[in-house]
Structures are given as structure tokens and as C-alpha cells.
Amino acid sequence: MKKAAKIIGIILAIAAVLVLSEAFYTVQVKQYAAVRQFGKIVRIEKAPGLKLKIPFVQSVQKISAATNLYDIPKSDVITKDKKSMIADDYVLWEVTDPTKYIQTLNAIDARAQERIEAAVYNATKNVISSLTQDEVIASRGEKLTQMITEESNSDIGQYGVTIISAQIKSLDLPDDNKEAVYERMISERQNIAASYKAEGDSRAQKIRNDTDKQVTVMKAEASKQADVLEAEGESEYMKILQAAYDTKDEADFYNYMRSLDALKSSLKGENKTLMLDKDSELARILYGTGLSAADTPAQ
């Protein structure tokens, strides 16, 4: 009996371990867990950690929630102006609806990549065909990526996946017309550069003209102000003279001094000959009959 009980205990322990191992499962970071019951999806676990299910009744299917990189083969596209180009894309994508992903693609990544490749090719073809070659070249980068990504997602959402970014690695020209296009692009850029230079020269000349005009106006105003100040100075000087020589004696003395100054100026140099009227002030000074000392104001 004891031996039988021991065997039964071992069997029960093993059964308990099996039940517990079937009852618990773990969800990793960047992972989904689809819980099925009799083949039907009853819930989706998205948060990482230890989870519980009904043993032997429910099963778990795990799906990656990480971002995937898929390099799409090169494809020929035609622009709006009928120019051929070669597009080389790559895609960043991830599963965002595990239920749709399982139901439509059975959670097989290879099938998802087939749908993604078709969606991105169609989107790239449609976007490029709506633009001229010059517009395509001007839109390369974030703008073109956004346009292709948005159109790709409109086709791929039904499969439970989302394209995060559909990037064009390269957008080349066929070898037969590459050189002609490059030459045309260089010519256009040179024309644009020349236009910018001409505009810059025009603005610089306008600035110089405005500056010269301002300088001329400032000089005229300064000259006008100087004339005003000079006139005011002359007026003030005359007022001072008038105040200083407001009597007859002082006025005569002033005239006498001015005559002396004139005489000095006339006699500068050698061999000077003066012809004077005998009644002139200078003649009177030379003959000593000018303003007498008695008439001179006190110094």
C-alpha cells in the first residue's frame, strides 16, 4: 500500500507540474501573444510578463511586435513628363493588429513582405507618375518618403501591418539619358545662381545709392547750418563793434586803425609806390595829420 501511495503521489506531482507548465506562459518585450481556444482567438496579450491560460484548452501563438526592415528590389518608374527612372526602396514595418495579421496572413512574415512589396511598388509608381522629373528630384527626401508611405499604408492596413517609413535609397536615371539630364540640371542651377547674383548686385547698388543720397542730404544740411551759424556770428560781431564804437571818437579811432592796417598791407614787400589822394586818410597818416593823439581814446 505504501509503495502504491508513493507511486500515486509521484504521478500526481508530475501531473501538477504539467498542468502548471500548461497554465502559465510569458510575453516578452516587443511581442504579442494570441490566446486561442478551440482555434478561435479569444484575446491578445500585448504587455510583457507572466500570463495565465486554461491548461490543455487554450493555446498561445506568439508574434513579433518589433520593427522589421525589408529591402525591396529595384523597379522602373515613369514620371509625369514620360521620363524613366529607377527606384530602389526599403521599408520599415511592424505588426499593429495581431488579429488581422493572423487571420489574413497566418502570421507569416514572408507573406507580409509580399504584400508590402506590392503596396510600396504601386505607391512609388503612382507618386512618381504624378510628378515631373524636376519635381521628383526637388522632392527627394522627407517629402517624397511621406507621400509614398501614406499611399502604401492605404493598401496594407487590411493585413494588420503598418509601414512606418517607405524610404527611397536611390532614384537613378537610366544610363542612356543620365548625362543629358545632369547637364540640364547644371545649366538650370547656373541660371538660378546668376539670377541670385544679379538680384544681389541690384540690391547692393540700391543700398549704395540710398547711402549716397543720405550723405548728400546730410552735407547740405550741415552746410546750411554752418552758413546760419556764420551769419549769426557776423551779426553778433557787428553788434559787438557797434556797441564798442558807439561814439564819434571811438568810431574815428576804429577808422584810424583800419587805415593803418590797410597801409601796412599796402607797404609789404620792397620798392612799393603808392599814389594817394592828399585828402585820403592814408595820406593824412603818412603826413602826420591823421587822427591826433589827443583824439585817441584811452587804451
LINBELVEN-V730064 format. One record per run of one state. SS is the DSSP state (@ for helix, = for strand, . for the rest). FROM is the first residue (numbers start at 1). TO is the last residue. If there is no record, write none. Layout:
ss->SS from->FROM to->TO
ss->SS from->FROM to->TO
//
This chain:
ss->. from->1 to->1
ss->@ from->2 to->23
ss->= from->24 to->27
ss->. from->28 to->30
ss->= from->31 to->37
ss->. from->38 to->39
ss->= from->40 to->45
ss->. from->46 to->48
ss->= from->49 to->52
ss->. from->53 to->57
ss->= from->58 to->64
ss->. from->65 to->67
ss->= from->68 to->71
ss->. from->72 to->74
ss->= from->75 to->78
ss->. from->79 to->83
ss->= from->84 to->95
ss->. from->96 to->97
ss->@ from->98 to->105
ss->. from->106 to->108
ss->@ from->109 to->129
ss->. from->130 to->132
ss->@ from->133 to->139
ss->. from->140 to->141
ss->@ from->142 to->159
ss->. from->160 to->160
ss->= from->161 to->173
ss->. from->174 to->174
ss->@ from->175 to->244
ss->. from->245 to->247
ss->@ from->248 to->266
ss->. from->267 to->280
ss->@ from->281 to->286
ss->. from->287 to->292
ss->@ from->293 to->295
ss->. from->296 to->299
//
